[in-house]
């Protein structure tokens, strides 16, 4: 089922492959997603909508937001720390412990021998704003 996520009326729309829960982002499931690679112009990366809470956040290299959703599942949002609307949104949902809807590509992050299920975020909106 295809859908779109429109966080702000004056911005772009993302074509979403489907919705999933944060618990669906398991190493086994993400290995299956990797089977569809290589991604490129004729085979775009799949985007999924995931509604979840942010337990912690950090800024990496002054530009990127690193989020922890649940034990063992993280999010990375490249260049988001440079945009006030994104940092304010993430600070608000983290502080208030409310859900946020993220659009992103699930992947396995392999860093220094550790494999972590990760959502590479493209956009987000708070659940109270609707989707």
For each residue, the residues with C-beta under 8 A, 3 or more apart:
1: 18
2: 15 16 17 18
3: 16 18 19 49
4: 13 14 15 16
5: 13 14 16 49 101 103 123 125 131
6: 9 11 13 131
7: 11 123 124 125 129
8: 11 85 125
9: 6
10:
11: 6 7 8 123
12:
13: 4 5 6
14: 4 5 47 103 122 123
15: 2 4 47
16: 2 3 4 5 19 47 48 49 103
17: 2 46 47 48
18: 1 2 3 48 49
19: 3 16 48 49 50 51
20: 24 25 48 49 50 106
21: 24 50 51 52
22: 25 50 52 69 70 73
23: 26 70
24: 20 21 29
25: 20 22 29 30 50 73 106 117 118 119
26: 23 29 30 117
27: 30 31 108 115 117
28: 31 32
29: 24 25 26 32 33 106
30: 25 26 27 33 34 106 107 108 117
31: 27 28 34 35 108
32: 28 29 35
33: 29 30 36 46 106 107
34: 30 31 37 107 108
35: 31 32
36: 33 39 43 46
37: 34 43
38: 43
39: 36 43 44 45
40: 43 44
41: 44
42:
43: 36 37 38 39 40
44: 39 40 41
45: 39 105
46: 17 33 36 105 106
47: 14 15 16 17 103 104 105 122
48: 16 17 18 19 20 103 104 105 106 119
49: 3 5 16 18 19 20 101 102 103 131
50: 19 20 21 22 25 101 102 104 119
51: 19 21 99 100 101 102 127
52: 21 22 69 70 99 100 102
53: 69 93 97 98 99 100
54: 57 67 68 69 75 90 93 94 100
55: 68 69 70 94
56: 67 68 94
57: 54 65 66 67 68 90 91 94
58: 65 66
59: 62 63 64 65 66 81
60: 63 64 65 66 76 81
61: 64
62: 59 81
63: 59 60 78 79 81 82
64: 59 60 61 76 77 78 79 80 81
65: 57 58 59 60 75 76 77 80 81 86 87 90 121
66: 57 58 59 60 74 75 76 77
67: 54 56 57 74 75 76 77 90 121
68: 54 55 56 57 73 74 75
69: 22 52 53 54 55 73 74 75 119
70: 22 23 52 55 73
71:
72: 116 117
73: 22 25 68 69 70 116 117 118 119
74: 66 67 68 69 109 116 117 118 119
75: 54 65 66 67 68 69 102 104 118 119 120 121
76: 60 64 65 66 67 109 118 119 120 121
77: 64 65 66 67 80 86 104 120 121 124
78: 63 64 120
79: 63 64 82 83
80: 64 65 77 83 86 87 90 121
81: 59 60 62 63 64 65 86 87
82: 63 79
83: 79 80 86 87
84: 87 88
85: 8 88 89
86: 65 77 80 81 83 89 90 124
87: 65 80 81 83 84 90 91
88: 84 85 91 92
89: 85 86 92 93 100 124 125 126
90: 54 57 65 67 80 86 87 93 94 100 124
91: 57 87 88 94 95
92: 88 89 95 96 98 126
93: 53 54 89 90 96 97 98 99 100 126
94: 54 55 56 57 90 91 97
95: 91 92
96: 92 93
97: 53 93 94
98: 53 92 93 126 127 128
99: 51 52 53 93 126 127
100: 51 52 53 54 89 90 93 124 125 126 127
101: 5 49 50 51 124 125 126 127 131
102: 49 50 51 52 75 119 121 123 124
103: 5 14 16 47 48 49 121 122 123 124
104: 47 48 50 75 77 119 120 121 122
105: 45 46 47 48 119 120 122
106: 20 25 29 30 33 46 48 117 118 119 120
107: 30 33 34 118 119 120
108: 27 30 31 34 115 116 117 118
109: 74 76 115 116 117 118
110: 113 114 115
111: 114 116
112:
113: 110
114: 110 111
115: 27 108 109 110
116: 72 73 74 108 109 111
117: 25 26 27 30 72 73 74 106 108 109
118: 25 73 74 75 76 106 107 108 109
119: 25 48 50 69 73 74 75 76 102 104 105 106 107
120: 75 76 77 78 104 105 106 107
121: 65 67 75 76 77 80 102 103 104 124
122: 14 47 103 104 105
123: 5 7 11 14 102 103
124: 7 77 86 89 90 100 101 102 103 121
125: 5 7 8 89 100 101 129 130 131
126: 89 92 93 98 99 100 101 129
127: 51 98 99 100 101 130
128: 98
129: 7 125 126
130: 125 127
131: 5 6 49 101 125
